[in-house]
Amino acid sequence: MNEIVNNGSDWLPVVFIGLMGIAVLAYAILDGYDLGVGILLPMGEQDEPERDTMIASIGPFWDANETWLVLAVGILLIAFPPAHSLILMHLYIPVALMLVGLIMRGVAFDFRAKAAVDHKLTWDRTFKIGSLITTLTQGYMLGQYVMGFDYSVSSLLFCLLSALGVTAAYSYIGATWLVLKTEGELQTRVIRWARRAGRAALLGVISVSIINPLVNPGVFDRWFNYPLVMFVLLIPAVCFLGFIFNDILLKRLPKDNDRHSALPFFITTAIFTMCFSGIGFSFYPYIVPGELTIWEAASARNSLQFILVGALIVIPMILLYTAFSYHVFRGKATQLDYH
C-alpha cells in the first residue's frame, strides 16, 4: 500500500486507466447491443423478414462499434504491457475463441446478402452462433478476472455464471435497442424479449454482486467500510431501481406515436454504466486483481506522455465519427439493402 501511495503522485497511469475504462464501457454498450441483436435473431424460416430488419438496425454501426475493443486492447498493450502479458497468458484460449466468434459474425453478415437464397438461413445461424460464442467467452473472461485467474472448480462455476450473465445482459441491451429501432409486430415481440432478458440479467448482477465480495476480502472491505458504505451502496441501489423501472416501462410499451421507445435503451445504458463503475471501484488501483497496480504495470513516463498526445487526437475523432453515424442513421430501421 505504501508503494501505491508513493506512486500515486504520477497521474499518467490514472489517465490511461480512465481512457481504457471509457473504451471498455463504450464497447460493452455499443457492441453489446449488436451482439445482443445477433443472439436474439429468430431462426424460423418464416422469420426472415424480421431477421432482415433486425440486422438492418445494426448494419450501419456494428463495424465501428468494435473499434472500441481495439482501442481498449491497444491502450492495455501500450500503456500497461506487463498487465497485457499477464492477462493474455491466462486468457489466451477464450480470447482465441472470441476472435473466432467475431470472424464468424463478420463473414456471415456479408455473405448472408450475397449467397444463394437457400443459404441465407445458414449464414443467419452462423451470425447467431458467432454472437453467442463472443458473449459467452467475454463473460467467462470477466469471471476469470474477478476470480483472480483461479482455476478451481468453484471459480470455473462462477465463470460459467458470469458467461451466462453477460450473455443475458447483451441480450437485454440488444432487445432495448430493437425497441428503439423497430415498430409494429416486431417491436411488440422484442419488448417481451427485453423483459425476459432484463430479469435474467438482474439475477446475474445480483449473483455476481453477492459472490464477488465473499471471495475477495479486499473487495468486501472496500464496499462495506463505514462511512464510505453509505455512499457507494448507491451504485447497486440505482442499478436495481433501473432494472425495476425499465421492466415497468417495457410493460406499458408500445405507446401512441412511439412515445418513450428510446427510454429503455438509455436506462439499460445507465445500468451498464453503474455495473462497470462497481467493478472499477472494487479493484482500483489494481489492473490485475491482487497482483499489479496501475503504477506497477505502467510504461515509462516518457512513453506515456508521447502516447497521450496520440490518444487525445484519436479518441475525439472516434467520438465524432460515432456521433455522426448515429445522427445520420437515426430513426427506425428499414430493409437492409446492399448495392
N, C-alpha and C positions, 0 to 999 in steps of 0.2 A: 504493500500500500504506500510505503514511503516513496518507492520509485515512481508510482503513479502520480503522487502529489508533486514530486520534484520535476517530473517531465511535463506536468500539466501546464507549465508556462509556455510550452510550444503549441501554438494554436493551429498550425497547419494540419496535423493529423485529425484534429476535430473538424476542420473544414471539409476534409476529404471523406471522413466517415459520414458527415452530413450529406455531401453530394452523392455518395454511394447509396445512402439510405433513401434519398429522394428518387434515385434511379430505380431502386428495387421496388419502392412503393408504386411509382408510375407504371412499372412493368406489371406488377400484381393487379393493378386496376385495369389498365388498358389492354394488355394481352390476356389478362384474366377473363375479361368479358368475351373476347373472341374465342378463347379456349372453351369457355362455358357454352357458347353457341354451338361449337363443334360437338361437345358432349351431348347436347340436347337434341341434335338432329334426329327426327323420327325416321325410322328405316323401312316403313311400309311402302310398297310400290305406289300406292295411291297418294303418298305424302310428297311426291316430287315437287309440286308447286310450292308447298310450304318450305321444303329444303332450299329451293331456289331463292325464295325471299329471305330466309334466314342467312344464307351465305351472302346474299346481296347486301345485307345490313352491315356486314363486316368487310366487304370487298375492298372499299377504298382505304381502309385503315390498318388491316391486320399486319401487313409487312412492316409499316412504320412503327407499330406498337412494339415489335420485337427489338427495335433499336435500343430501347431502354435496358434490355437484358445485356446486350453487347456493351453498352456504356457501363453498367454496373460491374460486369466481369473485368472490363478494361481498367476501371479505377482500382479494383481489388488487385489486379496483376501489377499495375504500375506503382500505385501508392503504398500497397501493403504486400510486397512479394512473399515474405515468409508465411503470412496467413494464407495467401493464394496457394502456395505449395502444400501446406498442411491440410487445408480443406479439400483440395482436389485429390490428395493422396487417399483420404478416407472416402471420397465420393466419386471416384473415377468411374465405376460401373454404372451407378444411377445417372451420372452426367452423360455417359455414352448412350444410355437408353433414352434419356430425354432428347438428345440430338437426333436419334432415330425417329422419335415421335414427331419432332419438328420437321424433319425431312419428309416424313410421310404426309404431313399436313400440306407442306409446300407443293409437293408433287401432285397430290390429289386435287388441290384447289385449281391448279392449271389444267390438269388432264380431264377433269370432270366435264369441262366445256368443250374439249377438243376430241375426246374419244367417241366411239360409236355410241348411239343412244342406248343400246343393250348393256353397255359397260358403265353407264353413268352411276347406277346404284352401287356398283363395286367401288368406284372412286369415292362416293359419298361415305361408304362404310370405312374406307381407308382413312378418310379425313376424321371420322368419329373416333376410330381406334387410335390414330395418331394423337388426337386431343386427349384421350384418356391416358395413354402412356405418358404424355408430357405432364399432365396434372398429378398423376399418381407418383411419378418419380420426384417431382418438385415437393410434394407433401412428404415423401419419405426422407428427402434431404433435409427438409426443415425439422423433422423429428429427430434425425441424427444430430443435427446442430444443437438442438435444445438439450439432447441427452449427452452431449459432450463426446460424440462419436464412440459410444459404448455399444458393444455387440452382444450383450447378454439377452436372454430370452425376453425379459421384461422390457428392455429397450426396443427390441425389434417389434414387440407387440404395440408399444407406444408409436413407433414409426408407422406401423400399419394404420393405426388410428389417425395419425397425422395425415397420411396419404389420403384416406377417405374423407377427412375433414376438409382438406384443401380442395379436393375434387368437388365436394358439396358447395364450398364457398365460391369456386369458379362457376359452378352451375347456377348459383344464386345470382351473381352479378351478371352472368350471361343472360339469364331469364329477365332480369330487370332492364337490361339493355334492349332486349326484344320487345318488352312492354313499351319502351320509348319509341322504337323504330318500326313497329308493325301496327296493323289495325285489323278490325273485323274479327273473323273467326279465329285466325291465328293469334291475335292479341289476347283473346279470351282464354285460349289454350295455354299460352305462355304465362299468363297470370297464375293459373293453377300450378304450373311447374315452379314458378318463383316462390310461392308459398311453401310448397313441399321442400324445395332446396333450402329455403331460409330456415326452416325448422331443423333440418339435418345439420346445416352449418352452425346453428346455435348450439346444438348438442355437442358438436365438435369443439367449439370455442369454450364451452363450459368444462368439457373434459380436460382439454389442454390447460386451462386456467387452474384447475384443481391439481393436476398431476405435476405440472412444472415446478411450483413451489415445494411440493413434497419431495421431489427427487433432487432438487438443487437448493441446499440450505442457504446459500448466498442470495438466491432469488427470493426465498421466503423472508429473509432479514430485510432485503431491500423494500419489499412491499408492505411489510407489517411492522415497521419501526414507527413508534409514536414520536412526534406528531405528524410525520410525513404521511402516514397511513390515511389520515383524514382527507388528504388532497388527492393522492394517487389512486385511491379506490373510486374516484370519479370516472376514471377511464373505463373499467369494466361496467360501471353503472350506466354510463352514457351508451356504451356498446349494447348492453342488454335492452335498454329502452329503445334504441334504434331498431333492433330486431322486432320488438313488440309493436312499435308504431308502424313499421313497414308492413307487418302482417295484417294489421287492421286496415291500413290504407289499401293494400292489394285486394282485400276482401270487398272493398267498395268500388273497385275499378271493373270495367271502364266507365267513365262518366261522359256526359254530353260534351261535344266539341273537344273530346280527348283531353279534358282538363286533368291536370296532375299526373299525366302519364310519365313525365320526366322525373317526378319526385322520388319514386322508388329507387331509381338508379343512383341518384345523388345521395340518398340516405345510405345505400349499400356502400358507396364510395367512402362515406364518413365512417361506417362500421369498419371497413378495411383499414382506414387510417388509424382508428382507435386501437385495433388489434396490433397493427405494426408498431405503434407508439408503445404499447405494452411490452412487446418483445424487446424493443430498443432499450426501454427503461430497465428491463430485467437484467440485461447483460452488460450495458455500458459501464466502464470503458473497455471491456473485453471484446475483441473482434473474433477470437476463438475462445469460447467459454472456458474459464478456468486455466487457460494456458498462455494466451498472448493478449496484451493490451494493445490499443491502437498506437501507443507511443513505441512499444517494443517492436511492433511489426512494421512501422512506417519506414519509407525510404529516406535517404539523406535529405536534409533540409533544402539544400540547393536544388535537388531533383524535384522536390515537391513545389518549390517556388516556380520552377520552369513549367512544370505540368499545370500548375494553377492558371497560368496565362492562357494555355490552350483550352482548359476546361471552361474558363469564363467567356471564351469565344464560342465554343462548340455547343454548350448546354443551352444558352439563349437561342441559338439557331434551331436546335431541335424543338424547343418550346414553341418558337414562332411558326415553323412549318407544321407542327402538330396542331396548333390552334387554327392555322389557316385551312388545313384539310378538313377539320371538323366543322368549320364555318361553311366551307364550300359544299360539303355533303350533308348539311343539316336537313332535318325533315324525315319523312317516312321512307323506308326502303322500297325500292321499286325492283322490277325484274332485272336480274343480273344480265348484262349484255357484254359480249366480247366482240371486238372489231379486229 
